[in-house]
Amino acid sequence: MSSSSNLLINRRRLLLALAASPLAGLAMTGTATAAPTTGLRRWGSGEFRRFGLLIYAATLWASGDDPLQPPLALELTYKRTIKGRDIADASIGEMRKLGVAGEARLRAWGERMLAIFPDVRRGDRIVGVQLPEAARFYFNDRSIGSIDDPAFARAFFAIWLDAGTSAPDLRAALLTRLES
């Protein structure tokens, strides 16, 4: 399949996900939503590198004195162009390594993320907000979807915040409180 065909398929998936989302009206009109980190305090930040290349800068936002308790938000500011499919696939791979769910559930979550995550370019931001009952996602401050499954929300944010993460230095930086 050609890259232009893949791009069209990914765009269709994104549009279908937006149409199914309760916040679709806002996303489809292009109206910016309230900042996804409203009501949260900036906690810690760090960088994620793969093979020496800077992939994204990450910032953790939390509501209280325990940055591991929802509500919290993780903001990723991308430093490279990455396909949404690659973001979803990498997320599933990390969840698989952590052993947070079985294969059937990981496949279902992967399909949901494929429908949500857009391709990103340098400077684009995706913010994930973990609530006790769901994970909500924003692209450059616009709602792009949610997955209303508490198990998914815990598993997704475990990629960065679980003690078994594959990026322990980034986890440590995120959990180190910035000076207020």
C-alpha positions as CSV (number, residue, x, y, z in Angstrom):
1,M,0.0,0.0,0.0
2,S,1.4,3.4,-0.9
3,S,2.2,6.1,1.7
4,S,-0.6,8.3,0.3
5,S,-3.1,5.5,0.7
6,N,-2.0,5.0,4.3
7,L,-2.3,8.7,5.0
8,L,-5.8,8.7,3.6
9,I,-6.7,5.7,5.8
10,N,-5.2,7.3,8.9
11,R,-7.1,10.5,8.2
12,R,-10.4,8.6,7.8
13,R,-9.8,6.8,11.1
14,L,-9.1,10.1,12.8
15,L,-12.2,11.7,11.4
16,L,-14.3,8.7,12.4
17,A,-12.9,8.8,15.9
18,L,-13.6,12.5,16.1
19,A,-17.2,12.0,14.9
20,A,-17.7,9.3,17.6
21,S,-16.3,11.5,20.3
22,P,-18.5,13.4,22.7
23,L,-16.3,16.4,22.1
24,A,-16.5,16.0,18.3
25,G,-18.3,19.3,17.8
26,L,-15.4,21.2,19.3
27,A,-12.8,19.3,17.4
28,M,-14.6,19.4,14.1
29,T,-15.1,23.2,14.2
30,G,-11.5,23.7,15.1
31,T,-12.4,25.6,18.3
32,A,-9.7,25.4,20.8
33,T,-10.7,23.8,24.1
34,A,-9.6,24.9,27.5
35,A,-6.0,24.0,28.1
36,P,-5.8,20.3,29.1
37,T,-3.6,21.2,32.1
38,T,-6.0,23.7,33.6
39,G,-6.2,23.1,37.3
40,L,-2.9,21.1,37.4
41,R,0.6,22.2,38.5
42,R,3.7,21.6,36.5
43,W,5.6,18.8,38.3
44,G,8.7,17.6,36.4
45,S,10.1,17.4,32.9
46,G,12.7,15.6,30.9
47,E,13.6,14.4,27.4
48,F,13.2,11.1,25.7
49,R,15.9,10.0,23.4
50,R,16.2,6.9,21.2
51,F,19.6,5.9,19.8
52,G,20.9,9.4,20.8
53,L,18.2,11.2,18.9
54,L,15.9,13.6,20.8
55,I,12.3,12.3,20.2
56,Y,10.3,14.5,22.5
57,A,10.4,16.7,25.6
58,A,7.9,15.6,28.4
59,T,6.3,17.5,31.2
60,L,4.2,16.0,34.0
61,W,1.4,18.0,35.4
62,A,-0.3,16.9,38.7
63,S,-3.2,18.1,40.9
64,G,-1.7,17.4,44.3
65,D,1.3,16.2,46.3
66,D,1.3,12.8,44.7
67,P,2.1,13.1,41.0
68,L,1.1,9.4,40.4
69,Q,-2.6,10.0,41.4
70,P,-5.1,11.2,38.8
71,P,-6.0,13.7,37.6
72,L,-2.6,14.2,36.0
73,A,-1.4,15.1,32.5
74,L,1.6,14.2,30.5
75,E,2.6,16.7,27.8
76,L,4.8,15.5,25.0
77,T,6.4,18.1,22.7
78,Y,7.7,16.4,19.6
79,K,11.1,17.1,18.2
80,R,10.8,14.9,15.1
81,T,8.1,13.9,12.6
82,I,6.4,10.7,13.7
83,K,3.4,8.9,12.2
84,G,0.4,8.4,14.5
85,R,0.6,4.7,13.8
86,D,4.1,4.6,15.1
87,I,3.0,6.4,18.3
88,A,0.2,3.9,18.8
89,D,2.5,0.9,18.1
90,A,5.2,2.1,20.4
91,S,2.6,2.7,23.2
92,I,1.3,-0.9,22.8
93,G,4.9,-2.2,22.8
94,E,5.7,-0.5,26.0
95,M,2.4,-1.7,27.6
96,R,3.2,-5.2,26.5
97,K,6.7,-5.0,28.2
98,L,5.1,-3.8,31.4
99,G,2.6,-6.7,31.3
100,V,-0.4,-4.5,32.0
101,A,-2.9,-6.4,29.8
102,G,-3.4,-9.5,27.7
103,E,-3.0,-9.5,23.9
104,A,-6.7,-9.2,23.1
105,R,-7.0,-6.1,25.2
106,L,-3.8,-4.6,23.8
107,R,-5.0,-5.1,20.3
108,A,-8.3,-3.4,21.1
109,W,-6.5,-0.5,22.7
110,G,-4.1,-0.3,19.8
111,E,-7.0,0.1,17.4
112,R,-8.5,2.9,19.6
113,M,-5.1,4.7,19.7
114,L,-4.7,4.4,15.9
115,A,-8.0,6.3,15.5
116,I,-6.9,9.0,17.9
117,F,-3.2,9.8,17.4
118,P,-2.3,12.0,14.5
119,D,1.0,12.2,12.7
120,V,3.1,14.8,14.5
121,R,5.8,17.2,13.3
122,R,8.5,19.1,15.2
123,G,6.9,21.4,17.7
124,D,3.5,19.6,17.9
125,R,2.2,18.6,21.3
126,I,0.1,15.8,22.4
127,V,-1.2,16.0,26.0
128,G,-2.7,12.9,27.6
129,V,-4.9,13.5,30.7
130,Q,-5.4,10.6,33.1
131,L,-8.6,10.7,35.0
132,P,-9.7,7.8,37.3
133,E,-12.1,6.6,34.7
134,A,-10.5,7.5,31.3
135,A,-7.7,9.0,29.3
136,R,-8.3,12.1,27.2
137,F,-6.0,13.3,24.5
138,Y,-5.3,16.7,23.0
139,F,-3.3,17.7,20.0
140,N,-2.0,21.3,20.1
141,D,-4.7,22.1,22.7
142,R,-7.6,20.6,20.7
143,S,-9.4,17.5,21.9
144,I,-8.7,14.5,19.6
145,G,-10.4,11.8,21.6
146,S,-10.7,9.7,24.7
147,I,-10.6,6.1,25.8
148,D,-13.2,5.6,28.6
149,D,-11.5,2.7,30.3
150,P,-9.9,3.0,33.7
151,A,-7.6,0.0,32.9
152,F,-6.4,1.7,29.7
153,A,-5.8,5.0,31.5
154,R,-3.6,3.3,34.1
155,A,-1.7,1.2,31.5
156,F,-1.1,4.1,29.2
157,F,0.4,6.4,31.8
158,A,2.4,3.5,33.3
159,I,4.5,3.7,30.1
160,W,6.2,6.7,31.7
161,L,5.4,6.5,35.4
162,D,5.6,2.8,36.3
163,A,8.8,1.7,38.2
164,G,9.3,-0.8,35.4
165,T,9.4,1.8,32.6
166,S,11.9,1.3,29.8
167,A,12.9,5.0,30.3
168,P,13.8,5.2,34.0
169,D,15.8,8.4,33.7
170,L,12.8,10.2,32.1
171,R,10.6,8.8,34.9
172,A,12.9,10.2,37.5
173,A,12.9,13.6,35.8
174,L,9.1,13.6,35.6
175,L,8.7,12.7,39.2
176,T,11.2,15.3,40.4
177,R,9.2,18.3,41.5
178,L,10.2,21.5,39.8
179,E,10.7,24.6,42.0
180,S,7.4,26.4,42.4
